[in-house]
Amino acid sequence: MARAGAVLAATQDLLASSIRAGITTGELDAIAERFIRSQGATPTFKGYRGFPGSICASPNAMIVHGIPGSYRLVGGDIISIDVGVTLAGWVADAARTFPVEEIDARCRRLLSATEDSLHAGVAACRAGNRMGDVSSAVQQVAEGAGLSVVRSLVGHGVGRSMHEDPQVPNYGKPGKGPLLEEGMVLAIEPMTTAGRAAVRVGSDGWAIYSQDGSPAAHFEFTVAITAAGPQILTPWHLRPEARQGAVLAETAGDAR
């Protein structure tokens, strides 16, 4: 899974360097698919329950599950890119929300606080904790920054399949929920809005938007629970040279 995660992190690097005003989400999808396949891996999302893209590309008020296509990015947009990579039968899953050129202060706060909430959730991924410890850590950071946590969407276990048990809510009470054990691997993925938490489903049956049209953010890591602490298997937050052989026992404070 760490090998799949390394391909995924490199894919996110490539997308980060490609995102600019004028490019379409379909073009970003093609860039990602070519690279993933060039690494001997396959894009997990393509064909999953009929999904047509290799990435989910969700701009602005679209939270998740955006089908890549003709939408052309403009300066001031934000774009959430979710990527799945399967290598040797194992899956890695991760997402980032990117600014397109200069974005306004509201969106800067949205992106920064949502990413912070992800790192807080990772720090709680320790054997002996409960799922509620992870969920509460995400919620406290996100809501403490004035964001709304999207409660109808959750993270999940990941392994041979992209979506496995248990579910990972982004809100909850410490000490509650399933016990976290060494060897579990979780997709921790805060999804937030700068407005209200309610969502609506788009006409294509895939895209999920904030109901009030407020901008939304999505950040995600695949995280293994180990004896040494949480290990991020999709380390898109690290420089490429720092990823080689990295085993990360992280806390919210030292994760970046």
Secondary structure, DSSP 8 states (H G I E B T S, - for coil): -HHHHHHHHHHHHHHHHH--TT-BHHHHHHHHHHHHHHTT-EETTTTGGG---SEEEEETTEEE----SS-B--TT-EEEEEEEEEETTEEEEEEEEEE-SS--HHHHHHHHHHHHHHHHHHHT--TT-BHHHHHHHHHHHHHHTT-EE-TT--EEE-SSSSSEEEEE-SS--TT-SSB--TT-EEEE--EEESS-S-EEE-TTSS-EEETT---EEE-BEEEEEETTEEEESS-TTS-HHHHTT------TTT--
